[in-house]
Amino acid sequence: MPDTQLIINVGGSALKANMEQVREWCALLDCADSIALSWRGAERVRVNLSGLRRWVAFKRICGGSPFYCIGYQETVGAIHRHGAIIGGSNRKVLVWMAPGGRISLGDGPEGGEQNGSDS
């Protein structure tokens, strides 16, 4: 979906990232005020970031179709060892954007399989 972009809002700036290269922008999400998904230049959904969650944006293949997602990582059952947190990561998806710009909210995409592979 080359028509899809991630918009990262930090302060008064809005940075646009190609979703195919979204991993390069992940570090910026920790200080962003909000992130949004756009399709063909139109913002489809915006998530205002808050709290101490680690926010993520990624592509997931479900039912053979690419979905672009906004979510966060939770730390559940982690072990604190030698000054580092090990294990216990759990990804929670809030927003799914399907081909054509259709938006689904919640744990799984509308009309798609819930368990898919990340890209």
C-alpha distances in whole Angstrom, upper triangle without the diagonal:
4,5,6,9,12,15,18,22,25,28,27,24,21,19,15,13,10,8,8,12,13,16,18,18,19,23,22,21,25,26,24,25,22,18,16,12,11,9,10,12,14,15,14,16,18,20,24,25,28,31,31,28,25,22,19,15,13,10,12,12,14,16,13,10,8,9,9,13,16,19,22,24,28,31,33,36,35,38,40,41,43,41,37,35,35,32,32,28,26,23,23,19,20,16,13,10,9,7,8,9,12,14,16,19,21,22,19,16,18,18,17,19,20,20,17,17,15,13
4,5,8,11,14,17,20,23,27,26,23,19,17,13,11,8,8,8,11,12,16,17,17,19,22,21,21,25,26,23,25,22,18,16,12,11,9,9,11,13,15,15,17,19,21,24,25,29,31,31,28,26,22,19,16,14,12,15,15,18,19,17,14,11,12,11,15,17,21,24,26,29,32,35,38,37,40,41,42,43,41,38,36,36,34,34,30,28,25,25,22,22,19,16,13,12,10,11,11,15,17,19,22,24,24,22,20,21,22,21,23,23,24,20,19,17,15
4,7,10,13,16,19,22,25,24,21,17,16,12,11,9,9,11,13,14,17,18,18,20,23,22,21,25,25,22,23,20,17,14,10,8,5,5,7,10,11,12,15,17,19,22,24,28,30,31,28,26,22,20,16,15,14,16,17,19,20,18,15,13,13,12,15,17,20,24,26,30,33,35,38,38,41,42,43,45,42,39,37,37,35,35,31,29,25,25,21,21,17,15,12,12,9,9,9,13,15,18,20,23,24,22,19,20,21,21,23,24,24,22,21,19,17
4,7,10,13,16,20,23,22,19,15,14,10,9,7,6,9,11,11,15,16,15,16,20,19,18,21,22,19,20,17,13,11,7,6,5,6,8,9,10,10,12,14,16,19,20,24,27,27,24,22,19,16,12,12,11,14,15,17,19,18,14,11,10,8,11,13,17,20,23,26,29,32,35,34,37,38,40,41,39,36,34,34,32,31,27,26,22,21,18,17,14,12,9,10,9,9,8,11,12,15,17,20,21,19,17,18,20,19,21,21,22,19,19,17,15
4,6,10,13,16,19,18,15,12,10,6,6,5,5,9,10,9,13,13,12,14,17,15,14,18,19,16,17,14,10,8,6,5,7,8,8,10,9,10,11,12,14,17,18,21,24,25,22,20,16,14,11,11,11,15,17,19,22,20,17,13,12,9,11,12,15,18,21,25,28,30,34,33,36,36,38,39,37,33,32,32,30,30,26,25,21,20,17,17,14,13,11,13,12,13,11,14,14,17,18,20,21,20,18,20,22,21,23,23,23,21,20,17,15
4,6,10,13,16,16,13,10,8,6,5,6,6,10,10,8,11,12,9,11,14,12,11,14,15,12,13,11,7,6,5,6,9,12,11,11,9,10,10,10,11,13,14,18,20,21,18,16,13,11,8,10,11,14,17,19,22,22,18,15,13,9,10,9,13,15,18,21,24,27,31,30,33,33,35,36,33,30,29,29,28,27,23,22,18,18,15,15,12,12,11,14,14,15,13,15,14,16,17,19,20,20,18,20,23,22,23,22,22,20,19,16,15
4,6,10,13,13,10,6,6,5,6,9,10,13,13,10,13,13,10,12,14,11,10,14,13,10,11,8,6,5,6,7,11,13,10,11,8,11,10,9,10,12,13,16,20,20,18,17,13,13,10,13,15,18,21,23,26,25,22,18,16,12,13,11,14,16,19,22,26,29,32,31,34,34,36,37,34,31,30,31,30,29,25,24,20,20,17,16,14,15,14,17,17,17,15,17,16,18,18,20,22,22,21,23,25,25,26,25,26,24,23,20,19
4,6,10,11,8,6,5,6,8,11,12,15,14,11,13,12,9,10,11,8,7,10,10,6,8,6,5,7,9,11,14,16,14,14,12,13,12,10,10,10,11,14,17,17,16,14,11,11,10,13,16,19,23,25,28,27,24,21,18,14,14,12,14,15,18,21,24,27,30,29,32,31,33,34,31,28,27,28,28,27,23,23,20,19,17,16,15,17,16,19,21,21,18,20,18,20,19,21,22,23,22,25,28,27,28,26,26,25,24,20,20
4,6,7,6,4,6,9,11,15,15,19,17,15,16,16,12,13,13,10,9,11,9,6,6,5,6,8,11,13,16,18,15,15,12,15,13,10,10,9,10,13,16,17,17,16,13,14,14,17,20,23,26,28,31,31,28,24,21,18,17,14,16,17,19,22,25,28,32,30,33,33,35,35,32,30,29,30,30,29,25,25,22,21,19,18,17,19,19,22,23,23,20,22,20,22,21,23,24,25,25,27,30,29,30,29,29,28,27,24,23
4,6,5,6,8,11,13,17,18,21,19,16,17,16,12,13,12,9,9,10,7,5,5,7,9,12,15,17,20,22,19,19,16,18,16,13,13,11,11,13,15,16,16,15,14,15,15,19,22,25,29,31,34,34,31,27,24,21,19,16,18,18,20,22,25,28,31,30,32,31,33,33,30,28,28,29,29,29,26,26,23,22,22,20,20,22,22,25,27,27,24,25,23,25,24,25,27,28,28,30,33,32,33,31,32,30,29,26,25
4,6,8,11,14,17,20,21,24,22,20,21,20,16,17,16,12,12,13,9,8,7,9,12,14,18,19,23,24,21,21,18,20,19,15,15,12,12,14,17,18,19,18,17,19,19,23,26,29,32,34,37,37,34,30,28,24,23,20,21,21,23,25,27,31,34,32,35,33,36,35,32,30,30,32,32,32,29,28,26,25,25,23,23,25,25,28,30,30,26,28,26,27,26,28,29,31,31,33,36,35,36,34,35,34,33,29,29
4,7,10,13,16,20,22,25,23,21,23,21,18,19,18,14,15,16,13,11,10,11,13,15,18,18,22,23,19,19,17,20,18,15,16,14,15,17,20,21,22,21,19,21,21,24,27,30,33,35,38,38,34,31,28,25,24,21,23,23,26,28,30,34,37,36,38,37,39,39,36,34,33,35,35,35,32,31,29,28,26,24,24,26,25,29,30,29,26,28,26,28,27,29,31,32,32,33,37,36,37,36,36,35,34,31,30
4,6,10,13,17,18,21,20,18,20,18,15,16,16,12,13,15,12,10,10,11,12,13,16,16,19,20,17,17,15,18,17,15,16,14,15,18,21,22,22,20,18,19,18,21,24,27,30,33,36,35,32,28,26,22,22,19,21,22,25,27,30,33,36,35,37,36,38,38,35,33,32,34,34,34,30,30,27,27,25,24,23,24,23,26,27,27,24,26,25,27,26,28,30,31,30,32,35,34,36,34,35,33,32,28,27
4,7,10,13,15,18,17,15,17,16,13,15,15,12,12,15,13,10,10,9,9,10,12,12,16,16,13,14,12,15,14,12,14,13,14,17,21,22,21,19,17,17,16,18,21,24,27,29,32,31,28,25,22,19,19,17,19,20,23,26,29,32,35,34,37,36,38,38,35,33,32,33,33,32,29,28,25,24,23,21,20,21,20,23,23,23,20,22,21,24,23,25,27,28,27,29,32,31,32,31,32,30,29,26,24
4,7,10,12,15,13,12,14,13,10,12,13,10,11,14,13,10,12,11,9,10,12,12,15,16,13,14,13,16,15,14,15,15,15,19,21,22,21,19,16,15,14,16,18,22,25,27,30,29,26,23,21,17,17,16,18,20,22,25,28,31,34,33,35,35,37,37,34,31,31,32,31,31,28,27,24,24,22,21,19,20,19,22,22,22,20,22,21,24,24,25,27,27,26,28,31,30,31,30,30,28,27,23,21
4,7,9,12,11,10,13,12,10,12,14,12,12,16,15,12,14,12,10,9,10,9,12,13,10,12,11,14,14,13,15,16,17,20,23,23,22,19,16,15,13,14,16,20,22,25,28,26,23,19,18,15,15,15,18,19,22,25,28,31,35,33,36,36,37,38,35,32,31,32,31,31,27,27,23,23,21,20,18,18,16,19,19,19,17,19,19,21,22,24,25,25,24,26,28,27,29,28,28,26,24,21,19
4,6,9,7,6,10,9,7,10,13,11,12,15,16,13,16,14,11,10,10,10,12,13,12,14,13,15,15,14,16,17,17,21,23,23,21,18,15,13,11,12,13,17,19,22,25,24,21,17,16,13,14,13,16,18,20,24,27,30,33,31,34,34,35,36,33,30,29,30,29,29,25,25,21,21,19,19,17,17,15,17,17,18,16,19,19,21,22,23,24,24,22,25,27,25,26,26,25,23,21,18,16
4,5,6,6,10,10,9,12,15,14,14,18,19,17,19,17,13,12,10,10,11,12,12,14,14,15,16,16,18,20,20,23,26,26,23,20,17,14,11,11,11,15,17,20,23,21,18,14,14,11,13,14,17,19,21,25,28,31,34,32,35,35,37,37,35,32,31,31,29,29,26,25,22,22,19,20,17,16,14,16,15,16,15,18,18,20,22,23,24,23,21,24,25,23,25,24,24,21,19,16,14
4,5,5,8,10,10,11,15,14,14,17,19,17,19,16,12,11,9,10,11,13,13,15,14,14,15,15,16,19,19,22,24,24,21,18,15,12,8,7,7,11,13,16,19,17,15,11,10,8,10,11,14,17,19,22,25,28,31,30,32,33,35,35,34,30,29,28,27,27,23,22,18,19,16,17,14,13,11,13,13,14,13,16,16,17,19,20,20,19,18,20,22,20,21,20,20,17,16,13,10
4,6,8,10,11,12,16,16,16,20,21,20,22,20,16,15,13,13,13,15,16,18,17,18,18,19,20,22,22,25,27,26,23,20,17,14,11,9,8,11,13,16,19,17,14,11,11,10,12,14,17,19,20,24,26,29,31,30,33,34,35,35,34,30,29,28,27,27,23,23,19,20,18,19,17,15,14,14,14,16,16,18,18,20,21,22,22,21,19,22,23,21,21,21,20,17,15,12,9
4,6,6,8,10,13,13,14,17,19,18,20,19,15,15,14,15,16,17,17,19,19,19,19,19,20,22,21,24,26,25,22,19,16,13,11,9,10,13,16,19,22,20,18,14,14,12,14,15,17,18,19,23,25,28,31,29,31,32,33,33,31,28,27,27,26,26,23,22,19,21,19,20,19,17,16,17,17,19,18,21,21,22,23,24,24,23,22,25,26,23,24,23,22,19,17,13,10
4,5,5,7,10,11,11,14,16,14,17,15,12,13,12,13,15,17,17,18,17,17,17,16,16,18,17,20,22,21,18,15,12,9,7,7,9,12,15,18,21,20,18,14,13,10,11,11,13,15,16,20,22,25,28,26,29,29,30,31,29,26,25,24,23,23,20,19,16,18,16,17,16,15,15,16,17,19,17,19,19,20,20,21,21,20,20,23,25,22,23,21,21,18,16,12,10
4,5,5,8,10,10,13,15,15,18,17,14,15,15,17,19,21,21,22,20,21,20,19,18,20,18,21,22,20,17,14,12,9,8,7,10,13,16,19,23,21,19,16,15,12,13,13,14,14,15,18,20,23,25,24,26,26,27,28,26,23,22,21,20,21,18,18,15,17,16,18,17,17,17,19,20,22,21,22,21,22,22,22,21,21,21,25,26,24,23,22,20,18,15,11,9
4,6,8,9,11,13,15,15,18,17,15,16,16,18,20,21,21,22,21,22,21,20,19,21,19,21,23,21,19,15,14,11,11,11,13,16,19,23,26,24,23,19,18,15,16,15,16,17,17,21,22,26,28,26,28,28,28,28,26,23,23,23,23,24,20,21,19,20,19,21,20,20,20,22,22,24,23,25,24,25,25,25,25,25,25,28,30,27,27,26,24,22,19,15,13
4,6,6,7,10,11,11,14,13,11,13,14,16,18,20,19,20,18,19,18,17,16,17,15,18,20,18,16,13,11,10,9,10,13,17,20,23,26,25,23,19,18,14,14,13,14,15,16,19,21,25,27,25,28,27,28,29,26,23,23,23,23,23,20,20,18,19,18,19,18,18,18,21,22,23,21,23,22,23,23,23,23,24,24,27,29,27,27,25,24,22,20,16,14
4,5,5,8,10,10,14,13,11,13,14,17,20,22,21,22,19,20,18,16,15,16,14,16,17,15,13,10,8,7,7,9,13,16,19,22,25,25,23,19,17,14,13,11,12,11,12,16,17,21,23,22,24,24,25,26,23,20,19,20,19,20,16,17,14,16,15,16,16,17,18,21,22,24,22,23,21,22,21,21,21,22,22,25,28,25,25,23,22,20,18,14,13
4,5,6,8,10,13,14,13,16,17,20,23,25,24,24,22,23,21,18,17,17,14,16,16,14,13,10,9,9,11,13,16,19,23,25,29,28,26,23,21,18,16,14,14,13,13,16,17,21,24,21,23,22,24,24,21,18,18,19,19,20,17,18,16,18,18,19,19,21,22,24,26,28,25,27,25,25,24,24,24,25,25,29,31,29,29,26,25,24,21,18,17
4,5,6,6,10,11,10,13,15,18,21,23,21,22,19,21,19,16,15,14,12,14,15,14,13,11,10,10,11,14,17,20,24,26,30,29,27,23,21,18,16,14,14,14,15,18,20,23,26,24,26,25,27,27,24,22,21,22,23,23,20,20,18,19,18,19,19,20,21,24,25,27,24,26,24,24,23,24,24,25,26,29,31,29,30,27,27,25,23,20,19
4,5,5,8,8,8,11,13,16,20,22,21,21,18,18,16,13,11,11,9,11,13,12,10,8,6,7,9,12,16,18,22,24,28,28,25,22,19,15,14,11,11,10,12,15,17,21,24,22,25,24,26,27,24,21,20,21,21,21,17,17,15,15,15,15,15,17,18,22,23,25,22,23,21,21,20,20,21,22,23,26,28,27,27,24,24,23,22,18,18
4,6,9,10,11,14,17,20,23,26,24,24,21,21,19,16,13,12,9,10,10,9,8,6,6,9,11,15,18,21,25,27,30,30,28,25,22,19,16,13,12,10,11,14,15,19,22,20,22,21,23,24,21,19,18,19,20,19,16,17,15,16,16,17,18,20,21,25,27,28,25,26,23,24,22,22,22,24,25,28,31,29,29,26,26,25,23,20,20
4,7,9,11,14,17,20,24,26,24,23,20,22,19,16,14,12,9,10,11,11,11,10,10,12,14,17,21,24,27,29,33,33,30,27,24,21,18,15,15,14,15,17,19,22,25,23,25,24,26,26,23,21,21,23,23,23,20,21,19,19,19,19,20,22,23,26,28,29,26,27,25,25,23,24,25,27,27,30,33,31,32,29,29,28,27,23,23
4,6,7,11,14,17,20,23,20,20,17,18,15,12,10,9,7,9,12,12,12,11,9,11,12,16,19,22,26,28,31,31,28,25,22,18,16,13,14,13,15,18,20,24,27,25,28,27,29,30,26,24,23,25,25,24,21,21,19,18,18,17,17,19,20,24,26,26,23,24,22,22,21,22,23,25,25,28,31,29,30,28,28,27,26,23,22
4,7,10,14,17,20,23,20,19,16,17,14,10,9,6,6,8,11,12,13,13,11,13,14,18,21,24,27,29,32,32,29,26,23,19,17,14,14,14,17,19,21,25,28,27,30,29,31,32,29,27,25,28,27,26,23,22,20,19,18,16,17,20,20,24,26,26,23,24,21,22,20,21,23,25,25,27,31,30,31,28,29,28,28,25,25
4,7,11,13,17,19,17,16,12,13,10,7,6,4,5,9,12,14,13,13,10,12,12,15,18,21,24,26,29,29,26,23,20,16,14,11,12,13,16,18,21,24,28,27,30,30,32,33,30,28,26,28,27,26,22,21,18,17,16,14,13,16,17,20,22,23,19,20,17,18,17,18,20,22,22,24,27,26,27,25,26,25,25,22,22
4,7,10,14,16,15,14,10,11,9,6,5,7,7,11,14,15,14,13,9,10,9,12,15,18,21,22,26,26,23,19,16,13,11,8,10,12,15,18,21,24,28,27,30,30,33,34,31,28,26,27,26,25,21,20,17,16,14,12,11,13,13,17,19,19,16,17,15,16,15,17,18,19,19,21,24,23,25,23,24,23,22,19,19
4,7,10,13,12,10,7,7,5,4,6,9,10,14,17,19,17,16,12,12,10,12,14,17,20,21,24,24,20,17,14,11,10,8,11,14,17,20,24,26,30,30,33,33,36,37,34,31,29,30,28,27,23,22,18,17,14,12,10,11,11,14,16,16,12,14,12,14,13,16,18,18,17,19,22,21,23,22,23,22,22,19,19
4,7,10,10,9,6,6,6,7,9,12,14,17,20,21,19,18,14,12,9,11,12,14,17,18,21,21,17,14,11,8,8,8,12,15,18,22,25,27,31,31,34,35,37,38,36,33,31,31,29,28,24,22,18,17,14,12,9,9,8,11,12,12,9,11,10,12,13,15,17,17,15,17,20,19,21,20,21,20,20,17,17
4,7,6,5,4,5,7,9,12,15,17,21,24,25,23,21,17,16,13,14,14,17,18,20,22,21,18,15,13,10,12,12,16,19,22,25,29,31,35,34,38,38,40,42,39,36,34,34,33,31,28,26,22,21,17,16,12,12,9,11,12,11,8,11,11,14,15,18,20,19,17,18,21,20,23,22,24,22,22,20,19
4,5,5,7,7,10,12,15,18,20,24,27,28,26,24,20,18,15,15,14,16,18,19,21,20,16,13,12,11,13,14,18,21,25,28,31,33,37,37,40,41,43,44,42,39,37,37,35,33,30,28,24,22,19,17,14,12,9,10,9,8,6,9,10,14,16,19,21,20,17,18,19,19,22,22,24,22,22,20,19
4,6,8,10,13,15,19,21,23,27,30,31,29,27,24,22,18,18,17,20,20,22,23,22,18,16,15,14,16,18,22,25,28,31,35,37,40,40,43,44,46,47,45,42,40,40,38,37,33,31,27,26,23,21,18,16,13,13,11,9,8,12,14,18,20,23,25,23,20,21,22,22,25,26,27,25,25,23,21
4,7,9,12,14,17,19,22,25,29,30,28,26,23,21,18,19,18,21,23,24,26,25,21,18,17,15,17,18,21,24,28,31,34,37,40,40,43,44,45,46,44,41,39,40,38,37,33,31,28,26,23,21,18,17,14,15,14,12,11,14,15,19,21,24,26,25,22,23,25,25,27,28,29,27,27,24,23
4,6,9,11,15,17,20,24,27,29,27,26,22,21,18,19,19,21,23,24,25,25,21,19,17,15,16,17,20,23,27,30,33,36,39,39,42,43,45,46,44,41,39,39,38,36,33,31,27,25,22,19,16,16,13,14,14,12,9,12,13,16,18,22,24,23,20,21,23,23,26,26,28,26,27,25,24
4,6,7,11,14,16,20,23,25,23,22,19,18,15,17,17,20,22,23,25,25,21,18,16,13,14,14,17,20,24,27,30,32,36,36,39,40,42,43,41,38,36,36,35,33,30,27,24,22,19,16,13,14,11,14,14,13,10,12,11,14,16,19,21,21,19,19,22,22,25,24,26,25,25,23,22
4,7,11,14,16,20,23,25,22,22,18,17,15,16,16,18,20,20,22,22,18,16,14,12,12,12,15,19,22,25,29,31,34,35,38,39,42,43,41,37,35,36,34,32,28,26,22,20,16,14,10,11,8,11,12,11,7,8,7,11,12,16,18,18,15,16,19,19,22,21,23,22,23,21,21
4,7,10,13,16,19,21,19,19,15,15,13,15,16,17,20,20,22,23,19,17,14,11,11,10,13,16,19,22,26,28,31,32,35,36,39,40,38,35,32,33,31,29,25,23,19,17,14,11,8,10,9,12,14,14,10,10,8,10,10,13,16,16,15,15,19,19,21,20,22,22,22,21,21
4,7,9,13,16,18,16,16,13,13,12,15,17,19,21,22,25,25,22,19,16,13,11,9,12,14,18,20,24,26,30,30,33,34,36,38,35,32,30,31,29,28,24,22,19,16,14,11,9,12,12,15,17,17,13,14,11,13,12,14,17,18,17,18,22,22,23,22,24,23,24,21,22
4,6,9,13,15,13,13,10,11,11,14,17,18,22,22,25,26,23,20,17,14,11,8,9,11,15,17,20,23,27,27,30,30,33,35,32,29,27,28,26,24,21,19,16,14,12,9,9,12,13,17,19,20,16,16,13,13,11,13,15,17,17,19,22,22,23,21,23,22,23,20,21
4,7,10,13,12,13,11,13,13,17,20,22,25,26,29,30,27,24,20,17,14,11,11,12,16,17,20,23,27,27,30,30,33,34,31,28,26,28,27,25,22,20,18,16,14,12,12,16,17,21,23,23,20,20,16,17,15,16,18,20,20,22,26,25,26,24,26,25,26,23,24
4,7,9,8,10,8,11,12,16,19,21,25,26,29,30,27,24,21,17,14,11,10,10,13,14,17,20,24,23,26,26,29,30,27,25,23,25,24,22,19,18,16,14,14,12,13,16,18,22,25,25,22,22,18,18,16,16,18,20,21,24,27,26,27,24,25,25,25,22,23
4,7,7,10,9,13,15,19,22,24,27,28,31,32,30,27,24,21,17,14,12,11,13,14,16,19,22,22,25,24,27,29,25,24,22,24,23,21,19,18,16,15,15,14,16,19,21,25,28,29,25,25,21,21,18,18,19,22,23,26,29,28,29,25,26,27,27,24,25
4,6,9,10,14,17,20,23,25,28,29,33,34,32,29,25,23,19,15,13,11,12,12,14,16,19,19,22,21,24,26,23,21,19,21,21,19,17,16,16,15,16,15,18,21,23,27,30,31,28,27,24,23,20,19,20,23,25,27,31,30,29,26,27,27,27,25,26
4,7,9,13,16,19,23,24,28,29,32,33,31,28,25,23,19,16,13,10,10,10,11,14,17,16,18,18,21,22,19,17,15,18,18,16,14,14,14,14,16,16,19,22,24,28,31,32,29,29,25,24,21,20,20,23,25,28,31,30,29,26,26,26,26,23,25
4,6,9,13,16,19,20,24,25,28,30,28,25,22,19,16,12,9,6,7,7,9,12,15,15,18,18,21,22,20,17,15,16,16,14,11,11,11,10,12,13,15,18,21,24,27,29,26,26,22,21,18,17,17,20,22,25,28,26,25,22,22,22,22,20,21
4,7,10,13,17,18,22,23,27,28,26,23,20,17,14,11,9,5,5,7,9,13,16,15,18,18,20,21,19,16,14,15,15,13,10,11,10,10,12,13,15,18,20,23,26,28,25,25,22,21,19,18,17,20,21,25,27,25,25,21,21,21,20,17,18
4,7,10,14,16,19,21,25,25,23,20,17,14,11,8,6,4,6,9,12,15,19,18,21,21,24,25,22,19,17,18,17,16,12,12,9,10,10,10,12,14,16,20,22,24,21,21,18,18,16,15,15,18,19,22,25,23,23,20,20,19,18,15,16
4,7,10,12,16,18,22,22,20,16,14,11,8,6,5,5,7,11,14,17,20,19,22,23,25,26,24,20,18,19,17,16,12,12,9,9,9,10,11,12,14,17,19,22,19,20,17,17,15,15,15,16,17,20,23,20,20,18,17,16,15,12,12
4,7,10,14,16,19,19,17,13,11,7,6,5,6,8,10,14,17,20,23,22,25,26,28,29,27,24,22,22,20,19,15,14,11,11,9,10,10,10,11,14,16,18,16,17,14,15,14,15,14,15,15,18,21,18,19,17,16,15,14,11,11
4,7,10,13,16,16,14,10,8,6,5,7,8,10,12,16,18,21,24,23,26,27,29,30,28,25,23,22,20,19,16,14,11,12,10,12,11,10,11,12,14,17,15,16,15,15,15,15,14,14,14,17,19,16,16,15,14,12,11,7,7
4,7,10,13,12,10,7,6,5,6,9,11,13,15,18,21,23,26,25,28,30,31,33,31,28,26,25,22,22,18,16,13,14,11,13,11,9,9,10,11,15,14,15,14,14,15,16,15,13,12,16,17,14,14,13,13,10,9,6,5
4,6,10,10,8,6,5,6,7,11,12,14,15,18,21,22,25,25,28,30,31,33,32,28,26,24,22,21,17,15,12,13,11,13,12,9,10,10,12,15,15,15,14,13,15,14,13,11,10,14,14,11,11,10,9,6,5,4,6
4,7,6,5,5,6,9,10,14,15,18,19,21,24,25,27,27,30,33,34,36,35,31,29,27,24,23,20,18,15,16,14,16,14,11,11,10,11,15,15,15,15,15,16,16,14,12,11,13,13,9,9,10,9,5,5,7,8
4,5,5,7,7,10,11,15,16,19,20,22,24,25,27,28,31,34,35,38,37,33,30,28,25,24,21,18,16,16,13,15,14,11,11,10,11,15,15,14,14,13,15,14,13,9,8,10,10,6,5,7,7,5,7,9,11
4,6,8,10,13,15,18,20,22,23,25,28,28,30,31,34,37,39,41,40,37,34,32,28,27,24,22,19,19,17,19,17,13,14,11,12,15,17,15,16,15,17,17,15,11,10,11,9,6,6,9,9,8,10,13,14
4,7,10,13,15,19,21,23,24,27,29,30,32,33,36,38,39,42,41,37,34,32,29,28,26,23,21,21,18,20,18,15,14,11,11,15,16,16,17,17,19,19,18,14,12,14,12,9,9,12,12,9,10,12,13
4,6,10,13,16,19,22,23,26,29,30,32,33,36,38,39,41,40,37,34,32,29,28,25,23,20,20,17,18,15,12,11,8,7,11,13,12,14,14,17,18,17,13,11,12,11,9,10,12,12,10,11,12,12
4,7,10,13,16,19,20,24,26,28,30,30,34,36,37,39,38,34,32,30,27,27,23,21,18,18,15,16,13,10,9,7,7,11,11,12,13,13,16,17,16,13,11,13,13,10,12,13,13,10,10,10,9
4,6,10,13,16,18,21,24,25,28,29,32,34,36,38,36,32,30,29,26,25,21,19,15,15,11,12,10,6,5,5,7,10,10,10,10,10,12,13,13,10,8,11,12,9,11,11,12,10,10,10,10
4,7,10,13,16,19,22,24,27,27,31,32,34,36,34,30,28,27,25,24,20,18,14,14,10,11,8,6,5,7,9,11,10,10,10,10,12,13,13,12,10,13,15,13,14,13,14,12,12,10,10
4,6,10,13,16,19,21,24,24,28,29,31,33,31,28,25,25,22,21,17,15,11,10,7,7,5,5,6,9,12,14,12,12,10,10,10,10,11,10,9,13,15,13,14,12,13,12,12,10,11
4,7,10,14,17,19,23,23,26,27,30,31,29,26,23,23,21,20,16,14,10,9,6,6,5,7,9,12,15,17,14,14,11,11,10,10,11,12,12,15,18,16,17,15,15,15,15,12,13
4,7,10,13,16,19,19,23,24,27,29,26,23,20,21,18,16,13,11,7,5,4,5,7,9,12,15,18,20,17,17,14,12,10,10,10,12,13,16,19,17,17,14,15,15,15,13,14
4,7,10,13,16,16,19,20,23,25,23,20,17,17,15,13,10,8,6,5,7,8,10,13,16,19,22,24,21,21,17,16,14,12,12,14,16,19,22,20,19,16,16,16,16,14,16
4,7,9,13,12,16,17,20,22,20,16,13,14,12,10,6,6,5,6,9,11,14,16,19,21,24,27,24,24,21,19,17,15,13,16,18,22,24,22,20,17,16,17,16,14,16
4,6,10,10,13,15,18,20,18,16,12,13,11,8,6,5,6,7,11,13,16,18,21,24,27,30,27,26,23,21,18,16,14,17,20,23,26,24,22,18,18,19,19,17,19
4,7,6,10,11,14,17,15,12,9,9,8,5,5,6,9,11,14,16,20,22,25,27,31,33,30,30,27,24,22,19,17,20,23,26,29,26,24,21,20,21,20,19,21
4,6,9,12,15,18,17,14,11,10,8,5,6,7,10,12,15,18,21,23,26,29,32,35,32,31,28,25,22,19,17,20,24,27,29,26,24,20,19,21,21,20,23
4,7,10,13,16,16,14,10,9,7,5,8,10,13,15,19,21,25,26,30,32,35,38,36,34,31,29,26,23,20,23,27,30,32,29,26,23,21,23,23,22,25
4,7,9,13,12,10,6,6,5,4,7,10,14,16,20,22,25,27,30,32,35,38,36,35,32,30,27,24,22,25,28,31,33,30,28,24,23,24,23,22,24
4,6,10,10,8,6,5,7,7,11,14,17,20,23,26,29,31,34,36,39,42,39,39,36,34,31,28,26,29,32,35,37,34,31,28,26,27,26,25,27
4,7,7,6,5,6,9,10,13,16,19,22,25,28,31,32,35,38,40,43,41,40,37,36,33,30,28,31,34,37,39,37,34,31,29,29,28,27,28
4,6,5,6,7,10,13,15,19,22,24,28,30,33,35,38,40,42,45,43,43,40,38,36,33,31,33,36,40,42,39,36,33,31,31,29,28,29
4,6,8,10,13,16,18,22,24,27,30,33,35,37,39,42,44,47,45,45,42,41,38,36,34,36,39,42,44,41,39,36,33,34,32,30,31
4,7,10,13,15,17,20,23,25,28,30,33,35,37,40,42,45,43,43,40,39,36,34,32,35,37,41,43,40,38,35,33,33,31,29,30
4,6,10,12,13,17,19,22,25,27,30,31,34,36,39,42,39,39,37,35,33,31,29,31,34,37,39,36,34,31,29,29,27,25,26
4,7,8,10,13,16,19,22,24,27,29,31,34,36,39,37,37,34,32,30,27,26,28,31,34,36,33,31,28,26,26,25,23,24
4,7,9,12,15,18,21,24,27,28,31,33,36,38,36,36,34,32,30,27,25,27,30,33,35,32,29,26,24,24,22,21,23
4,6,9,12,16,19,22,24,25,28,30,33,36,34,34,31,29,27,24,22,24,26,30,31,28,26,23,20,21,19,18,20
4,7,10,13,16,19,22,23,27,29,32,34,32,32,29,26,24,21,19,21,24,28,29,26,24,20,19,20,19,18,21
4,7,10,13,16,19,20,23,25,28,31,29,28,25,23,21,19,16,18,21,25,27,24,21,18,16,17,16,15,17
4,7,10,13,16,17,20,22,26,28,26,25,22,20,18,15,12,15,18,21,23,20,18,15,13,15,14,14,17
4,6,10,12,13,17,19,22,25,22,22,19,17,15,12,10,12,15,18,20,18,16,13,12,12,12,11,14
4,7,10,11,15,17,21,23,21,19,16,14,11,9,7,10,13,16,18,16,15,12,12,13,14,13,16
4,6,8,11,14,17,19,17,16,12,10,8,7,6,8,10,13,16,14,13,10,11,12,13,12,14
4,7,10,13,17,18,16,14,10,9,6,5,7,9,10,12,16,15,15,13,14,15,16,15,17
4,7,10,13,15,12,10,7,6,5,6,8,9,8,11,14,13,14,13,15,15,16,15,16
4,6,10,12,9,8,6,5,6,8,9,8,6,8,11,10,12,11,13,12,14,13,14
4,7,8,6,6,5,6,9,11,12,11,8,10,12,11,14,14,15,14,15,14,15
4,6,6,5,6,8,11,13,14,11,8,9,10,9,12,13,15,13,15,14,15
4,6,7,9,11,15,17,18,15,11,12,12,12,15,16,18,15,16,16,16
4,6,9,12,16,19,20,17,13,13,14,14,18,19,21,19,20,19,19
4,6,10,13,16,18,16,12,12,14,15,18,18,20,19,20,19,19
4,7,10,14,15,13,10,9,11,12,16,16,19,18,20,19,20
4,7,10,12,11,8,8,11,12,15,15,17,17,19,18,19
4,7,9,8,6,6,9,10,12,12,15,15,18,17,19
4,7,8,7,8,12,12,14,12,15,16,18,18,20
4,6,7,9,12,12,13,10,13,15,17,17,19
4,7,10,12,11,10,7,10,12,14,15,18
4,6,9,7,7,5,8,10,13,13,16
4,6,5,7,7,10,10,13,14,16
4,6,8,9,13,13,16,17,19
4,7,9,12,13,16,18,20
4,6,9,9,13,14,17
4,6,7,11,13,16
4,6,10,12,15
4,7,10,13
4,7,10
4,7
4
